[in-house]
Amino acid sequence: MERILKYIDENYHSTITKSEIEDLACCSQRNSQRLFKRFFNETISNCQKRLRLENAYKALVYTTESIKNIAYDVGYENQSSFNKAFVKHFDITPSEARNTKKVLFDDYIQQNEDDEKKIDYELVHIPLKLVYYKLIITYNYSNESINRLWDSIEMDTKDNNSTNYYGLILDQPLISGKANCRYEACIDSLVNSADYLSKNIFGRKYLKFTHSGDFDSIENTYQQIFYNWIYHLEYEIDNGPIVEHYIHDHDINNKDGCRTEIYVPVK
């Protein structure tokens, strides 16, 4: 089922055939539909449609690409059908979504008004990197849920001090909703990969930010990042996943003095 979700995420803009689903699931389409809904609480077709529209919403607020081109990019044949689907799903038009992006982020970025808003960054290009990962769907990127996932991975990496640890933030909670936040815990070396899926990450330009301190305060750093993007930065964010690189003396449970590099994809 995770392979199917991965395939949908990579091909939401295209037609996904019955045979492709059956090949991925190694069972009939009927059984794969039943199992997919059991694990992810939505049908395969609804998942694909939702990801199309959520990626379109991110493109509307993150970039200046025309609405017509965004509609085609996410898989709609024309702007009219895209507009109808977008309004039905989000209850606003694509134009309204674009024009109110500051309103969308305002409550989030102003939550800590007394905090220093300026944050340093570096424009970098990171080459493709093969990783092994496990996926969870968590409520609003709950640190508790994410920590439990990393605890389950720790035994597979405890004997390899050269392993790098990455977290992929696949969704924007302000758009996707807090209940549909997908997180992938990734490692770049593994003795036995039977319990993991594999993928390439990076391979593009990023704005690199740094969060110092434990993960419980990382939300403050994200508020600073989006505040600066809204009001100061000239870069257009792409709708790919944000990558977190955890640097912490090879002990993923050691929160003292840890550092997280946050890579935000840009066009």
Wavefront OBJ file of the C-alpha trace (Angstrom):
o trace
v 0.000 0.000 0.000
v 2.895 2.369 0.665
v 4.255 1.574 -2.791
v 0.885 2.574 -4.256
v 0.868 5.824 -2.253
v 4.416 6.568 -3.415
v 3.395 5.926 -7.029
v 0.365 8.192 -6.719
v 2.504 10.919 -5.192
v 4.939 10.724 -8.111
v 2.242 10.449 -10.809
v -0.784 12.341 -9.465
v -0.815 14.486 -12.627
v -1.160 11.447 -14.942
v -3.706 8.696 -15.601
v -3.017 5.729 -13.333
v -4.280 2.479 -14.832
v -5.842 -0.576 -13.238
v -2.899 -2.753 -14.310
v -0.377 -0.372 -12.746
v -2.191 -0.592 -9.405
v -2.421 -4.377 -9.591
v 1.290 -4.693 -10.393
v 2.212 -2.512 -7.432
v -0.152 -4.249 -5.002
v 0.410 -7.815 -6.281
v -3.335 -8.353 -5.989
v -6.535 -7.423 -7.795
v -7.642 -3.834 -8.120
v -10.656 -4.559 -5.915
v -8.491 -5.898 -3.086
v -5.941 -3.117 -3.489
v -8.713 -0.515 -3.272
v -10.055 -2.141 -0.129
v -6.648 -2.354 1.534
v -5.670 1.170 0.523
v -8.798 2.633 2.082
v -8.228 0.557 5.215
v -4.680 1.911 5.681
v -5.120 5.493 4.455
v -8.838 6.151 5.021
v -9.511 7.236 1.438
v -9.846 5.628 -1.970
v -7.007 5.588 -4.488
v -8.876 7.922 -6.846
v -9.739 10.375 -4.059
v -6.113 10.375 -2.916
v -4.906 11.194 -6.424
v -7.471 13.982 -6.830
v -6.623 15.449 -3.425
v -2.893 15.465 -4.167
v -3.523 17.122 -7.532
v -5.473 19.945 -5.915
v -3.173 20.356 -2.915
v -0.115 20.576 -5.157
v -1.989 23.091 -7.295
v -2.770 25.160 -4.191
v 0.902 25.137 -3.193
v 1.903 26.225 -6.688
v -0.631 29.063 -6.532
v 0.771 30.487 -3.294
v 4.440 29.569 -3.697
v 4.963 30.667 -7.329
v 3.853 33.190 -9.935
v 3.087 30.509 -12.542
v -0.151 31.195 -14.417
v -3.290 29.442 -13.227
v -3.729 27.925 -16.678
v -0.262 26.352 -16.600
v -0.754 25.103 -13.051
v -4.001 23.423 -14.113
v -2.209 21.598 -16.935
v 0.792 20.729 -14.741
v -1.352 18.924 -12.158
v -3.276 16.975 -14.780
v -6.388 18.922 -15.761
v -7.282 19.199 -19.448
v -8.447 22.794 -19.154
v -8.661 25.624 -16.667
v -12.444 25.462 -16.408
v -12.501 21.890 -15.064
v -9.632 22.743 -12.722
v -11.475 25.784 -11.362
v -14.611 23.732 -10.666
v -12.680 20.983 -8.879
v -10.655 23.511 -6.868
v -13.724 25.416 -5.686
v -15.488 22.178 -4.747
v -12.507 21.010 -2.674
v -11.344 24.258 -1.028
v -14.459 26.453 -1.278
v -12.480 29.291 -2.886
v -11.381 29.969 -6.456
v -7.748 29.542 -7.555
v -7.492 33.328 -7.984
v -8.756 33.888 -4.438
v -6.271 31.331 -3.117
v -3.408 33.173 -4.799
v -4.542 36.620 -3.684
v -5.015 35.618 -0.047
v -1.772 33.727 0.547
v -0.719 36.219 3.241
v -4.005 35.623 5.019
v -3.444 31.856 4.782
v -0.080 32.100 6.536
v -0.742 35.096 8.769
v -1.969 33.329 11.917
v 0.818 30.767 11.642
v 3.728 33.167 11.204
v 2.459 35.625 13.832
v 2.095 33.061 16.610
v 5.314 34.287 18.250
v 5.209 38.013 17.551
v 7.912 38.810 20.100
v 10.461 36.421 18.554
v 13.225 37.623 16.248
v 11.927 37.095 12.705
v 15.191 37.405 10.799
v 16.778 34.098 9.855
v 19.893 33.431 7.809
v 19.877 31.152 4.785
v 22.125 29.897 2.000
v 21.223 28.988 -1.586
v 22.638 25.526 -2.328
v 22.373 22.767 -4.901
v 22.348 19.250 -3.419
v 22.957 16.248 -5.721
v 20.626 13.263 -5.788
v 20.973 10.904 -2.851
v 19.595 7.383 -2.433
v 17.843 6.787 0.883
v 15.764 4.123 2.584
v 12.640 5.274 4.336
v 9.566 4.511 6.394
v 6.357 6.522 6.132
v 3.811 7.661 8.693
v 0.752 9.862 8.419
v 0.680 11.999 11.533
v -1.464 14.782 12.946
v 0.191 18.144 12.227
v 3.680 16.594 12.189
v 3.437 15.529 15.816
v 6.912 15.249 17.363
v 5.658 12.393 19.516
v 4.636 10.329 16.487
v 7.818 11.169 14.590
v 9.991 10.251 17.578
v 8.265 6.859 17.847
v 9.030 6.218 14.185
v 12.712 7.054 14.689
v 12.803 4.814 17.763
v 11.707 1.918 15.537
v 14.534 2.700 13.107
v 17.282 3.118 15.700
v 17.994 -0.602 16.047
v 18.743 -0.838 12.313
v 21.397 1.887 12.447
v 22.949 1.603 15.919
v 26.104 -0.095 14.616
v 26.750 2.392 11.813
v 28.032 5.764 12.973
v 28.250 7.078 9.416
v 24.496 6.944 8.768
v 22.811 10.211 7.839
v 19.263 10.882 9.003
v 16.725 12.862 6.991
v 13.066 13.732 7.450
v 10.822 14.564 4.492
v 7.943 16.977 5.062
v 5.625 16.099 2.184
v 2.578 18.209 3.011
v 1.706 21.772 3.976
v -0.733 21.481 6.938
v -2.321 24.864 6.158
v -3.389 23.401 2.798
v -3.592 19.632 3.297
v -5.141 19.840 6.745
v -3.553 18.716 9.975
v -4.828 15.134 9.705
v -3.086 14.309 6.404
v 0.554 15.143 7.164
v 2.894 12.591 5.565
v 6.378 12.226 7.026
v 9.160 9.994 5.736
v 12.065 9.051 7.998
v 15.066 8.406 5.739
v 18.504 6.888 6.262
v 21.283 6.579 3.684
v 22.848 3.284 4.757
v 21.294 0.034 5.836
v 22.313 -3.594 6.294
v 18.875 -5.079 5.651
v 16.454 -2.985 3.599
v 13.588 -5.496 3.500
v 11.391 -3.315 5.738
v 12.123 -0.091 3.877
v 11.217 1.516 0.591
v 13.898 3.375 -1.328
v 13.912 6.643 -3.244
v 16.171 9.463 -4.374
v 15.984 12.778 -2.559
v 17.534 16.197 -3.230
v 18.803 16.763 -6.784
v 17.831 20.434 -7.030
v 18.235 23.955 -5.582
v 17.305 24.682 -1.981
v 17.311 27.468 0.540
v 19.216 26.022 3.487
v 18.193 27.175 6.961
v 19.557 25.931 10.278
v 17.621 25.134 13.433
v 19.672 24.830 16.624
v 18.188 23.070 19.620
v 15.751 20.253 20.234
v 12.903 19.297 17.914
v 10.228 20.631 20.264
v 11.166 24.183 19.249
v 11.576 23.598 15.505
v 8.123 25.058 14.845
v 9.491 28.481 15.788
v 12.127 28.178 13.068
v 9.500 27.284 10.462
v 7.473 30.336 11.494
v 10.562 32.471 10.895
v 11.198 30.818 7.520
v 7.678 31.461 6.236
v 7.602 34.977 7.678
v 10.752 35.848 5.741
v 9.442 34.151 2.605
v 6.177 36.132 2.735
v 7.699 39.521 3.485
v 11.336 39.518 2.395
v 12.577 36.675 0.188
v 12.414 36.934 -3.584
v 12.670 33.188 -4.234
v 9.716 31.088 -5.359
v 9.228 27.949 -3.283
v 8.636 24.765 -5.250
v 5.955 22.314 -4.158
v 8.386 19.446 -3.535
v 9.070 18.108 -0.025
v 11.040 20.050 2.552
v 14.049 18.004 3.702
v 15.328 18.028 7.287
v 18.867 16.754 7.896
v 19.464 15.816 11.529
v 23.015 16.312 12.841
v 23.502 15.022 16.359
v 26.514 12.870 17.175
v 24.875 9.746 15.708
v 22.364 9.521 18.565
v 18.882 10.345 17.345
v 17.546 10.521 20.921
v 20.154 13.023 22.093
v 18.461 16.427 22.000
v 21.297 18.362 23.666
v 23.176 20.515 21.206
v 21.542 18.968 18.149
v 21.249 20.828 14.864
v 18.777 20.456 12.003
v 19.472 21.688 8.498
v 16.190 22.574 6.775
v 16.212 22.487 2.963
v 13.310 24.331 1.314
v 13.062 23.595 -2.460
v 13.053 26.632 -4.738
v 12.583 27.133 -8.465
l 1 2 3 4 5 6 7 8 9 10 11 12 13 14 15 16 17 18 19 20 21 22 23 24 25 26 27 28 29 30 31 32 33 34 35 36 37 38 39 40 41 42 43 44 45 46 47 48 49 50 51 52 53 54 55 56 57 58 59 60 61 62 63 64 65 66 67 68 69 70 71 72 73 74 75 76 77 78 79 80 81 82 83 84 85 86 87 88 89 90 91 92 93 94 95 96 97 98 99 100 101 102 103 104 105 106 107 108 109 110 111 112 113 114 115 116 117 118 119 120 121 122 123 124 125 126 127 128 129 130 131 132 133 134 135 136 137 138 139 140 141 142 143 144 145 146 147 148 149 150 151 152 153 154 155 156 157 158 159 160 161 162 163 164 165 166 167 168 169 170 171 172 173 174 175 176 177 178 179 180 181 182 183 184 185 186 187 188 189 190 191 192 193 194 195 196 197 198 199 200 201 202 203 204 205 206 207 208 209 210 211 212 213 214 215 216 217 218 219 220 221 222 223 224 225 226 227 228 229 230 231 232 233 234 235 236 237 238 239 240 241 242 243 244 245 246 247 248 249 250 251 252 253 254 255 256 257 258 259 260 261 262 263 264 265 266 267
